[in-house]
């Protein structure tokens, strides 16, 4: 048991030494992504509506495996550009929801 605890302690020290100290986060780590379900819940739209926005090229997306993701920046740009579909006061509401989503 003593050897096991010593080994775990060494691994902890090794992991702590590998962590960057005081470095700025990698830009890729700062990109926030939504999947279909997240975006449908945030925008209060159906999956089919989301598919339609993708099909017409209005909402950029990225596919990883069989899952579709949307960057926060692309979603905010989409909301700003589609004022016809969303009322202006709704855009501020959705931006606040997106911000709060990542604060959890």
Phi and psi restraints in degrees (range 20) as a CNS / XPLOR table:
assign (resid 1 and name C) (resid 2 and name N)
       (resid 2 and name CA) (resid 2 and name C) 1.0 -61.3 20.0 2
assign (resid 2 and name N) (resid 2 and name CA)
       (resid 2 and name C) (resid 3 and name N) 1.0 -44.1 20.0 2
assign (resid 2 and name C) (resid 3 and name N)
       (resid 3 and name CA) (resid 3 and name C) 1.0 -63.2 20.0 2
assign (resid 3 and name N) (resid 3 and name CA)
       (resid 3 and name C) (resid 4 and name N) 1.0 -39.1 20.0 2
assign (resid 3 and name C) (resid 4 and name N)
       (resid 4 and name CA) (resid 4 and name C) 1.0 -63.0 20.0 2
assign (resid 4 and name N) (resid 4 and name CA)
       (resid 4 and name C) (resid 5 and name N) 1.0 -44.8 20.0 2
assign (resid 4 and name C) (resid 5 and name N)
       (resid 5 and name CA) (resid 5 and name C) 1.0 -64.4 20.0 2
assign (resid 5 and name N) (resid 5 and name CA)
       (resid 5 and name C) (resid 6 and name N) 1.0 -39.1 20.0 2
assign (resid 5 and name C) (resid 6 and name N)
       (resid 6 and name CA) (resid 6 and name C) 1.0 -64.5 20.0 2
assign (resid 6 and name N) (resid 6 and name CA)
       (resid 6 and name C) (resid 7 and name N) 1.0 -40.1 20.0 2
assign (resid 6 and name C) (resid 7 and name N)
       (resid 7 and name CA) (resid 7 and name C) 1.0 -66.0 20.0 2
assign (resid 7 and name N) (resid 7 and name CA)
       (resid 7 and name C) (resid 8 and name N) 1.0 -42.0 20.0 2
assign (resid 7 and name C) (resid 8 and name N)
       (resid 8 and name CA) (resid 8 and name C) 1.0 -62.8 20.0 2
assign (resid 8 and name N) (resid 8 and name CA)
       (resid 8 and name C) (resid 9 and name N) 1.0 -41.4 20.0 2
assign (resid 8 and name C) (resid 9 and name N)
       (resid 9 and name CA) (resid 9 and name C) 1.0 -61.8 20.0 2
assign (resid 9 and name N) (resid 9 and name CA)
       (resid 9 and name C) (resid 10 and name N) 1.0 -41.5 20.0 2
assign (resid 9 and name C) (resid 10 and name N)
       (resid 10 and name CA) (resid 10 and name C) 1.0 -64.3 20.0 2
assign (resid 10 and name N) (resid 10 and name CA)
       (resid 10 and name C) (resid 11 and name N) 1.0 -40.2 20.0 2
assign (resid 10 and name C) (resid 11 and name N)
       (resid 11 and name CA) (resid 11 and name C) 1.0 -65.9 20.0 2
assign (resid 11 and name N) (resid 11 and name CA)
       (resid 11 and name C) (resid 12 and name N) 1.0 -39.5 20.0 2
assign (resid 11 and name C) (resid 12 and name N)
       (resid 12 and name CA) (resid 12 and name C) 1.0 -60.2 20.0 2
assign (resid 12 and name N) (resid 12 and name CA)
       (resid 12 and name C) (resid 13 and name N) 1.0 -45.3 20.0 2
assign (resid 12 and name C) (resid 13 and name N)
       (resid 13 and name CA) (resid 13 and name C) 1.0 -62.4 20.0 2
assign (resid 13 and name N) (resid 13 and name CA)
       (resid 13 and name C) (resid 14 and name N) 1.0 -40.8 20.0 2
assign (resid 13 and name C) (resid 14 and name N)
       (resid 14 and name CA) (resid 14 and name C) 1.0 -64.2 20.0 2
assign (resid 14 and name N) (resid 14 and name CA)
       (resid 14 and name C) (resid 15 and name N) 1.0 -44.7 20.0 2
assign (resid 14 and name C) (resid 15 and name N)
       (resid 15 and name CA) (resid 15 and name C) 1.0 -63.2 20.0 2
assign (resid 15 and name N) (resid 15 and name CA)
       (resid 15 and name C) (resid 16 and name N) 1.0 -40.9 20.0 2
assign (resid 15 and name C) (resid 16 and name N)
       (resid 16 and name CA) (resid 16 and name C) 1.0 -65.6 20.0 2
assign (resid 16 and name N) (resid 16 and name CA)
       (resid 16 and name C) (resid 17 and name N) 1.0 -34.6 20.0 2
assign (resid 16 and name C) (resid 17 and name N)
       (resid 17 and name CA) (resid 17 and name C) 1.0 -72.6 20.0 2
assign (resid 17 and name N) (resid 17 and name CA)
       (resid 17 and name C) (resid 18 and name N) 1.0 -23.5 20.0 2
assign (resid 17 and name C) (resid 18 and name N)
       (resid 18 and name CA) (resid 18 and name C) 1.0 -81.0 20.0 2
assign (resid 18 and name N) (resid 18 and name CA)
       (resid 18 and name C) (resid 19 and name N) 1.0 -18.7 20.0 2
assign (resid 18 and name C) (resid 19 and name N)
       (resid 19 and name CA) (resid 19 and name C) 1.0 -70.7 20.0 2
assign (resid 19 and name N) (resid 19 and name CA)
       (resid 19 and name C) (resid 20 and name N) 1.0 133.9 20.0 2
assign (resid 19 and name C) (resid 20 and name N)
       (resid 20 and name CA) (resid 20 and name C) 1.0 -69.7 20.0 2
assign (resid 20 and name N) (resid 20 and name CA)
       (resid 20 and name C) (resid 21 and name N) 1.0 138.2 20.0 2
assign (resid 20 and name C) (resid 21 and name N)
       (resid 21 and name CA) (resid 21 and name C) 1.0 -111.2 20.0 2
assign (resid 21 and name N) (resid 21 and name CA)
       (resid 21 and name C) (resid 22 and name N) 1.0 119.8 20.0 2
assign (resid 21 and name C) (resid 22 and name N)
       (resid 22 and name CA) (resid 22 and name C) 1.0 74.5 20.0 2
assign (resid 22 and name N) (resid 22 and name CA)
       (resid 22 and name C) (resid 23 and name N) 1.0 7.5 20.0 2
assign (resid 22 and name C) (resid 23 and name N)
       (resid 23 and name CA) (resid 23 and name C) 1.0 -85.4 20.0 2
assign (resid 23 and name N) (resid 23 and name CA)
       (resid 23 and name C) (resid 24 and name N) 1.0 150.6 20.0 2
assign (resid 23 and name C) (resid 24 and name N)
       (resid 24 and name CA) (resid 24 and name C) 1.0 -69.1 20.0 2
assign (resid 24 and name N) (resid 24 and name CA)
       (resid 24 and name C) (resid 25 and name N) 1.0 144.3 20.0 2
assign (resid 24 and name C) (resid 25 and name N)
       (resid 25 and name CA) (resid 25 and name C) 1.0 -64.8 20.0 2
assign (resid 25 and name N) (resid 25 and name CA)
       (resid 25 and name C) (resid 26 and name N) 1.0 147.8 20.0 2
assign (resid 25 and name C) (resid 26 and name N)
       (resid 26 and name CA) (resid 26 and name C) 1.0 -60.1 20.0 2
assign (resid 26 and name N) (resid 26 and name CA)
       (resid 26 and name C) (resid 27 and name N) 1.0 136.3 20.0 2
assign (resid 26 and name C) (resid 27 and name N)
       (resid 27 and name CA) (resid 27 and name C) 1.0 -55.8 20.0 2
assign (resid 27 and name N) (resid 27 and name CA)
       (resid 27 and name C) (resid 28 and name N) 1.0 -32.0 20.0 2
assign (resid 27 and name C) (resid 28 and name N)
       (resid 28 and name CA) (resid 28 and name C) 1.0 -67.1 20.0 2
assign (resid 28 and name N) (resid 28 and name CA)
       (resid 28 and name C) (resid 29 and name N) 1.0 -33.8 20.0 2
assign (resid 28 and name C) (resid 29 and name N)
       (resid 29 and name CA) (resid 29 and name C) 1.0 -69.7 20.0 2
assign (resid 29 and name N) (resid 29 and name CA)
       (resid 29 and name C) (resid 30 and name N) 1.0 -22.0 20.0 2
assign (resid 29 and name C) (resid 30 and name N)
       (resid 30 and name CA) (resid 30 and name C) 1.0 -86.1 20.0 2
assign (resid 30 and name N) (resid 30 and name CA)
       (resid 30 and name C) (resid 31 and name N) 1.0 -10.3 20.0 2
assign (resid 30 and name C) (resid 31 and name N)
       (resid 31 and name CA) (resid 31 and name C) 1.0 -74.8 20.0 2
assign (resid 31 and name N) (resid 31 and name CA)
       (resid 31 and name C) (resid 32 and name N) 1.0 124.4 20.0 2
assign (resid 31 and name C) (resid 32 and name N)
       (resid 32 and name CA) (resid 32 and name C) 1.0 -99.4 20.0 2
assign (resid 32 and name N) (resid 32 and name CA)
       (resid 32 and name C) (resid 33 and name N) 1.0 133.4 20.0 2
assign (resid 32 and name C) (resid 33 and name N)
       (resid 33 and name CA) (resid 33 and name C) 1.0 -122.8 20.0 2
assign (resid 33 and name N) (resid 33 and name CA)
       (resid 33 and name C) (resid 34 and name N) 1.0 145.5 20.0 2
assign (resid 33 and name C) (resid 34 and name N)
       (resid 34 and name CA) (resid 34 and name C) 1.0 -113.0 20.0 2
assign (resid 34 and name N) (resid 34 and name CA)
       (resid 34 and name C) (resid 35 and name N) 1.0 146.7 20.0 2
assign (resid 34 and name C) (resid 35 and name N)
       (resid 35 and name CA) (resid 35 and name C) 1.0 -98.1 20.0 2
assign (resid 35 and name N) (resid 35 and name CA)
       (resid 35 and name C) (resid 36 and name N) 1.0 -179.7 20.0 2
assign (resid 35 and name C) (resid 36 and name N)
       (resid 36 and name CA) (resid 36 and name C) 1.0 -56.7 20.0 2
assign (resid 36 and name N) (resid 36 and name CA)
       (resid 36 and name C) (resid 37 and name N) 1.0 -46.9 20.0 2
assign (resid 36 and name C) (resid 37 and name N)
       (resid 37 and name CA) (resid 37 and name C) 1.0 -63.9 20.0 2
assign (resid 37 and name N) (resid 37 and name CA)
       (resid 37 and name C) (resid 38 and name N) 1.0 -43.9 20.0 2
assign (resid 37 and name C) (resid 38 and name N)
       (resid 38 and name CA) (resid 38 and name C) 1.0 -58.8 20.0 2
assign (resid 38 and name N) (resid 38 and name CA)
       (resid 38 and name C) (resid 39 and name N) 1.0 -47.4 20.0 2
assign (resid 38 and name C) (resid 39 and name N)
       (resid 39 and name CA) (resid 39 and name C) 1.0 -68.8 20.0 2
assign (resid 39 and name N) (resid 39 and name CA)
       (resid 39 and name C) (resid 40 and name N) 1.0 -38.7 20.0 2
assign (resid 39 and name C) (resid 40 and name N)
       (resid 40 and name CA) (resid 40 and name C) 1.0 -60.9 20.0 2
assign (resid 40 and name N) (resid 40 and name CA)
       (resid 40 and name C) (resid 41 and name N) 1.0 -42.4 20.0 2
assign (resid 40 and name C) (resid 41 and name N)
       (resid 41 and name CA) (resid 41 and name C) 1.0 -67.7 20.0 2
assign (resid 41 and name N) (resid 41 and name CA)
       (resid 41 and name C) (resid 42 and name N) 1.0 -42.4 20.0 2
assign (resid 41 and name C) (resid 42 and name N)
       (resid 42 and name CA) (resid 42 and name C) 1.0 -67.0 20.0 2
assign (resid 42 and name N) (resid 42 and name CA)
       (resid 42 and name C) (resid 43 and name N) 1.0 -43.7 20.0 2
assign (resid 42 and name C) (resid 43 and name N)
       (resid 43 and name CA) (resid 43 and name C) 1.0 -89.1 20.0 2
assign (resid 43 and name N) (resid 43 and name CA)
       (resid 43 and name C) (resid 44 and name N) 1.0 -7.6 20.0 2
assign (resid 43 and name C) (resid 44 and name N)
       (resid 44 and name CA) (resid 44 and name C) 1.0 56.9 20.0 2
assign (resid 44 and name N) (resid 44 and name CA)
       (resid 44 and name C) (resid 45 and name N) 1.0 50.7 20.0 2
assign (resid 44 and name C) (resid 45 and name N)
       (resid 45 and name CA) (resid 45 and name C) 1.0 -127.9 20.0 2
assign (resid 45 and name N) (resid 45 and name CA)
       (resid 45 and name C) (resid 46 and name N) 1.0 165.4 20.0 2
assign (resid 45 and name C) (resid 46 and name N)
       (resid 46 and name CA) (resid 46 and name C) 1.0 -84.1 20.0 2
assign (resid 46 and name N) (resid 46 and name CA)
       (resid 46 and name C) (resid 47 and name N) 1.0 165.8 20.0 2
assign (resid 46 and name C) (resid 47 and name N)
       (resid 47 and name CA) (resid 47 and name C) 1.0 -63.8 20.0 2
assign (resid 47 and name N) (resid 47 and name CA)
       (resid 47 and name C) (resid 48 and name N) 1.0 -34.5 20.0 2
assign (resid 47 and name C) (resid 48 and name N)
       (resid 48 and name CA) (resid 48 and name C) 1.0 -66.6 20.0 2
assign (resid 48 and name N) (resid 48 and name CA)
       (resid 48 and name C) (resid 49 and name N) 1.0 -39.5 20.0 2
assign (resid 48 and name C) (resid 49 and name N)
       (resid 49 and name CA) (resid 49 and name C) 1.0 -63.4 20.0 2
assign (resid 49 and name N) (resid 49 and name CA)
       (resid 49 and name C) (resid 50 and name N) 1.0 -41.9 20.0 2
assign (resid 49 and name C) (resid 50 and name N)
       (resid 50 and name CA) (resid 50 and name C) 1.0 -62.2 20.0 2
assign (resid 50 and name N) (resid 50 and name CA)
       (resid 50 and name C) (resid 51 and name N) 1.0 -41.7 20.0 2
assign (resid 50 and name C) (resid 51 and name N)
       (resid 51 and name CA) (resid 51 and name C) 1.0 -61.8 20.0 2
assign (resid 51 and name N) (resid 51 and name CA)
       (resid 51 and name C) (resid 52 and name N) 1.0 -40.2 20.0 2
assign (resid 51 and name C) (resid 52 and name N)
       (resid 52 and name CA) (resid 52 and name C) 1.0 -63.4 20.0 2
assign (resid 52 and name N) (resid 52 and name CA)
       (resid 52 and name C) (resid 53 and name N) 1.0 -42.2 20.0 2
assign (resid 52 and name C) (resid 53 and name N)
       (resid 53 and name CA) (resid 53 and name C) 1.0 -61.9 20.0 2
assign (resid 53 and name N) (resid 53 and name CA)
       (resid 53 and name C) (resid 54 and name N) 1.0 -38.9 20.0 2
assign (resid 53 and name C) (resid 54 and name N)
       (resid 54 and name CA) (resid 54 and name C) 1.0 -66.7 20.0 2
assign (resid 54 and name N) (resid 54 and name CA)
       (resid 54 and name C) (resid 55 and name N) 1.0 -44.5 20.0 2
assign (resid 54 and name C) (resid 55 and name N)
       (resid 55 and name CA) (resid 55 and name C) 1.0 -62.5 20.0 2
assign (resid 55 and name N) (resid 55 and name CA)
       (resid 55 and name C) (resid 56 and name N) 1.0 -38.3 20.0 2
assign (resid 55 and name C) (resid 56 and name N)
       (resid 56 and name CA) (resid 56 and name C) 1.0 -84.7 20.0 2
assign (resid 56 and name N) (resid 56 and name CA)
       (resid 56 and name C) (resid 57 and name N) 1.0 -2.4 20.0 2
assign (resid 56 and name C) (resid 57 and name N)
       (resid 57 and name CA) (resid 57 and name C) 1.0 82.8 20.0 2
assign (resid 57 and name N) (resid 57 and name CA)
       (resid 57 and name C) (resid 58 and name N) 1.0 13.3 20.0 2
assign (resid 57 and name C) (resid 58 and name N)
       (resid 58 and name CA) (resid 58 and name C) 1.0 -77.5 20.0 2
assign (resid 58 and name N) (resid 58 and name CA)
       (resid 58 and name C) (resid 59 and name N) 1.0 -28.4 20.0 2
assign (resid 58 and name C) (resid 59 and name N)
       (resid 59 and name CA) (resid 59 and name C) 1.0 -123.8 20.0 2
assign (resid 59 and name N) (resid 59 and name CA)
       (resid 59 and name C) (resid 60 and name N) 1.0 107.5 20.0 2
assign (resid 59 and name C) (resid 60 and name N)
       (resid 60 and name CA) (resid 60 and name C) 1.0 -64.1 20.0 2
assign (resid 60 and name N) (resid 60 and name CA)
       (resid 60 and name C) (resid 61 and name N) 1.0 147.4 20.0 2
assign (resid 60 and name C) (resid 61 and name N)
       (resid 61 and name CA) (resid 61 and name C) 1.0 -146.9 20.0 2
assign (resid 61 and name N) (resid 61 and name CA)
       (resid 61 and name C) (resid 62 and name N) 1.0 164.7 20.0 2
assign (resid 61 and name C) (resid 62 and name N)
       (resid 62 and name CA) (resid 62 and name C) 1.0 -129.1 20.0 2
assign (resid 62 and name N) (resid 62 and name CA)
       (resid 62 and name C) (resid 63 and name N) 1.0 143.3 20.0 2
assign (resid 62 and name C) (resid 63 and name N)
       (resid 63 and name CA) (resid 63 and name C) 1.0 -114.1 20.0 2
assign (resid 63 and name N) (resid 63 and name CA)
       (resid 63 and name C) (resid 64 and name N) 1.0 130.8 20.0 2
assign (resid 63 and name C) (resid 64 and name N)
       (resid 64 and name CA) (resid 64 and name C) 1.0 -125.7 20.0 2
assign (resid 64 and name N) (resid 64 and name CA)
       (resid 64 and name C) (resid 65 and name N) 1.0 108.9 20.0 2
assign (resid 64 and name C) (resid 65 and name N)
       (resid 65 and name CA) (resid 65 and name C) 1.0 68.6 20.0 2
assign (resid 65 and name N) (resid 65 and name CA)
       (resid 65 and name C) (resid 66 and name N) 1.0 -124.0 20.0 2
assign (resid 65 and name C) (resid 66 and name N)
       (resid 66 and name CA) (resid 66 and name C) 1.0 -105.7 20.0 2
assign (resid 66 and name N) (resid 66 and name CA)
       (resid 66 and name C) (resid 67 and name N) 1.0 9.0 20.0 2
assign (resid 66 and name C) (resid 67 and name N)
       (resid 67 and name CA) (resid 67 and name C) 1.0 -105.8 20.0 2
assign (resid 67 and name N) (resid 67 and name CA)
       (resid 67 and name C) (resid 68 and name N) 1.0 140.6 20.0 2
assign (resid 67 and name C) (resid 68 and name N)
       (resid 68 and name CA) (resid 68 and name C) 1.0 -103.3 20.0 2
assign (resid 68 and name N) (resid 68 and name CA)
       (resid 68 and name C) (resid 69 and name N) 1.0 135.2 20.0 2
assign (resid 68 and name C) (resid 69 and name N)
       (resid 69 and name CA) (resid 69 and name C) 1.0 -127.9 20.0 2
assign (resid 69 and name N) (resid 69 and name CA)
       (resid 69 and name C) (resid 70 and name N) 1.0 151.6 20.0 2
assign (resid 69 and name C) (resid 70 and name N)
       (resid 70 and name CA) (resid 70 and name C) 1.0 -128.7 20.0 2
assign (resid 70 and name N) (resid 70 and name CA)
       (resid 70 and name C) (resid 71 and name N) 1.0 133.0 20.0 2
assign (resid 70 and name C) (resid 71 and name N)
       (resid 71 and name CA) (resid 71 and name C) 1.0 -79.8 20.0 2
assign (resid 71 and name N) (resid 71 and name CA)
       (resid 71 and name C) (resid 72 and name N) 1.0 152.2 20.0 2
assign (resid 71 and name C) (resid 72 and name N)
       (resid 72 and name CA) (resid 72 and name C) 1.0 -59.1 20.0 2
assign (resid 72 and name N) (resid 72 and name CA)
       (resid 72 and name C) (resid 73 and name N) 1.0 -41.3 20.0 2
assign (resid 72 and name C) (resid 73 and name N)
       (resid 73 and name CA) (resid 73 and name C) 1.0 -61.7 20.0 2
assign (resid 73 and name N) (resid 73 and name CA)
       (resid 73 and name C) (resid 74 and name N) 1.0 -43.8 20.0 2
assign (resid 73 and name C) (resid 74 and name N)
       (resid 74 and name CA) (resid 74 and name C) 1.0 -64.5 20.0 2
assign (resid 74 and name N) (resid 74 and name CA)
       (resid 74 and name C) (resid 75 and name N) 1.0 -38.1 20.0 2
assign (resid 74 and name C) (resid 75 and name N)
       (resid 75 and name CA) (resid 75 and name C) 1.0 -66.3 20.0 2
assign (resid 75 and name N) (resid 75 and name CA)
       (resid 75 and name C) (resid 76 and name N) 1.0 -43.8 20.0 2
assign (resid 75 and name C) (resid 76 and name N)
       (resid 76 and name CA) (resid 76 and name C) 1.0 -65.2 20.0 2
assign (resid 76 and name N) (resid 76 and name CA)
       (resid 76 and name C) (resid 77 and name N) 1.0 -39.1 20.0 2
assign (resid 76 and name C) (resid 77 and name N)
       (resid 77 and name CA) (resid 77 and name C) 1.0 -63.9 20.0 2
assign (resid 77 and name N) (resid 77 and name CA)
       (resid 77 and name C) (resid 78 and name N) 1.0 -43.0 20.0 2
assign (resid 77 and name C) (resid 78 and name N)
       (resid 78 and name CA) (resid 78 and name C) 1.0 -59.6 20.0 2
assign (resid 78 and name N) (resid 78 and name CA)
       (resid 78 and name C) (resid 79 and name N) 1.0 -46.5 20.0 2
assign (resid 78 and name C) (resid 79 and name N)
       (resid 79 and name CA) (resid 79 and name C) 1.0 -62.1 20.0 2
assign (resid 79 and name N) (resid 79 and name CA)
       (resid 79 and name C) (resid 80 and name N) 1.0 -41.8 20.0 2
assign (resid 79 and name C) (resid 80 and name N)
       (resid 80 and name CA) (resid 80 and name C) 1.0 -66.9 20.0 2
assign (resid 80 and name N) (resid 80 and name CA)
       (resid 80 and name C) (resid 81 and name N) 1.0 -34.1 20.0 2
assign (resid 80 and name C) (resid 81 and name N)
       (resid 81 and name CA) (resid 81 and name C) 1.0 -83.9 20.0 2
assign (resid 81 and name N) (resid 81 and name CA)
       (resid 81 and name C) (resid 82 and name N) 1.0 -12.6 20.0 2
assign (resid 81 and name C) (resid 82 and name N)
       (resid 82 and name CA) (resid 82 and name C) 1.0 -116.8 20.0 2
assign (resid 82 and name N) (resid 82 and name CA)
       (resid 82 and name C) (resid 83 and name N) 1.0 55.6 20.0 2
assign (resid 82 and name C) (resid 83 and name N)
       (resid 83 and name CA) (resid 83 and name C) 1.0 -66.0 20.0 2
assign (resid 83 and name N) (resid 83 and name CA)
       (resid 83 and name C) (resid 84 and name N) 1.0 -26.7 20.0 2
assign (resid 83 and name C) (resid 84 and name N)
       (resid 84 and name CA) (resid 84 and name C) 1.0 -62.0 20.0 2
assign (resid 84 and name N) (resid 84 and name CA)
       (resid 84 and name C) (resid 85 and name N) 1.0 -42.3 20.0 2
assign (resid 84 and name C) (resid 85 and name N)
       (resid 85 and name CA) (resid 85 and name C) 1.0 -78.5 20.0 2
assign (resid 85 and name N) (resid 85 and name CA)
       (resid 85 and name C) (resid 86 and name N) 1.0 -31.7 20.0 2
assign (resid 85 and name C) (resid 86 and name N)
       (resid 86 and name CA) (resid 86 and name C) 1.0 -121.0 20.0 2
assign (resid 86 and name N) (resid 86 and name CA)
       (resid 86 and name C) (resid 87 and name N) 1.0 134.9 20.0 2
assign (resid 86 and name C) (resid 87 and name N)
       (resid 87 and name CA) (resid 87 and name C) 1.0 -66.9 20.0 2
assign (resid 87 and name N) (resid 87 and name CA)
       (resid 87 and name C) (resid 88 and name N) 1.0 151.5 20.0 2
assign (resid 87 and name C) (resid 88 and name N)
       (resid 88 and name CA) (resid 88 and name C) 1.0 -57.7 20.0 2
assign (resid 88 and name N) (resid 88 and name CA)
       (resid 88 and name C) (resid 89 and name N) 1.0 -41.9 20.0 2
assign (resid 88 and name C) (resid 89 and name N)
       (resid 89 and name CA) (resid 89 and name C) 1.0 -68.6 20.0 2
assign (resid 89 and name N) (resid 89 and name CA)
       (resid 89 and name C) (resid 90 and name N) 1.0 -25.4 20.0 2
assign (resid 89 and name C) (resid 90 and name N)
       (resid 90 and name CA) (resid 90 and name C) 1.0 -69.4 20.0 2
assign (resid 90 and name N) (resid 90 and name CA)
       (resid 90 and name C) (resid 91 and name N) 1.0 -31.9 20.0 2
assign (resid 90 and name C) (resid 91 and name N)
       (resid 91 and name CA) (resid 91 and name C) 1.0 -61.1 20.0 2
assign (resid 91 and name N) (resid 91 and name CA)
       (resid 91 and name C) (resid 92 and name N) 1.0 -44.7 20.0 2
assign (resid 91 and name C) (resid 92 and name N)
       (resid 92 and name CA) (resid 92 and name C) 1.0 -62.6 20.0 2
assign (resid 92 and name N) (resid 92 and name CA)
       (resid 92 and name C) (resid 93 and name N) 1.0 -38.4 20.0 2
assign (resid 92 and name C) (resid 93 and name N)
       (resid 93 and name CA) (resid 93 and name C) 1.0 -62.4 20.0 2
assign (resid 93 and name N) (resid 93 and name CA)
       (resid 93 and name C) (resid 94 and name N) 1.0 -46.2 20.0 2
assign (resid 93 and name C) (resid 94 and name N)
       (resid 94 and name CA) (resid 94 and name C) 1.0 -68.0 20.0 2
assign (resid 94 and name N) (resid 94 and name CA)
       (resid 94 and name C) (resid 95 and name N) 1.0 -37.4 20.0 2
assign (resid 94 and name C) (resid 95 and name N)
       (resid 95 and name CA) (resid 95 and name C) 1.0 -62.0 20.0 2
assign (resid 95 and name N) (resid 95 and name CA)
       (resid 95 and name C) (resid 96 and name N) 1.0 -40.9 20.0 2
assign (resid 95 and name C) (resid 96 and name N)
       (resid 96 and name CA) (resid 96 and name C) 1.0 -65.4 20.0 2
assign (resid 96 and name N) (resid 96 and name CA)
       (resid 96 and name C) (resid 97 and name N) 1.0 -39.4 20.0 2
assign (resid 96 and name C) (resid 97 and name N)
       (resid 97 and name CA) (resid 97 and name C) 1.0 -64.0 20.0 2
assign (resid 97 and name N) (resid 97 and name CA)
       (resid 97 and name C) (resid 98 and name N) 1.0 -41.3 20.0 2
assign (resid 97 and name C) (resid 98 and name N)
       (resid 98 and name CA) (resid 98 and name C) 1.0 -63.7 20.0 2
assign (resid 98 and name N) (resid 98 and name CA)
       (resid 98 and name C) (resid 99 and name N) 1.0 -43.9 20.0 2
assign (resid 98 and name C) (resid 99 and name N)
       (resid 99 and name CA) (resid 99 and name C) 1.0 -61.0 20.0 2
assign (resid 99 and name N) (resid 99 and name CA)
       (resid 99 and name C) (resid 100 and name N) 1.0 -45.3 20.0 2
assign (resid 99 and name C) (resid 100 and name N)
       (resid 100 and name CA) (resid 100 and name C) 1.0 -67.4 20.0 2
assign (resid 100 and name N) (resid 100 and name CA)
       (resid 100 and name C) (resid 101 and name N) 1.0 -30.2 20.0 2
assign (resid 100 and name C) (resid 101 and name N)
       (resid 101 and name CA) (resid 101 and name C) 1.0 -59.6 20.0 2
assign (resid 101 and name N) (resid 101 and name CA)
       (resid 101 and name C) (resid 102 and name N) 1.0 -39.0 20.0 2
assign (resid 101 and name C) (resid 102 and name N)
       (resid 102 and name CA) (resid 102 and name C) 1.0 -87.3 20.0 2
assign (resid 102 and name N) (resid 102 and name CA)
       (resid 102 and name C) (resid 103 and name N) 1.0 -6.9 20.0 2
assign (resid 102 and name C) (resid 103 and name N)
       (resid 103 and name CA) (resid 103 and name C) 1.0 -81.1 20.0 2
assign (resid 103 and name N) (resid 103 and name CA)
       (resid 103 and name C) (resid 104 and name N) 1.0 -13.3 20.0 2
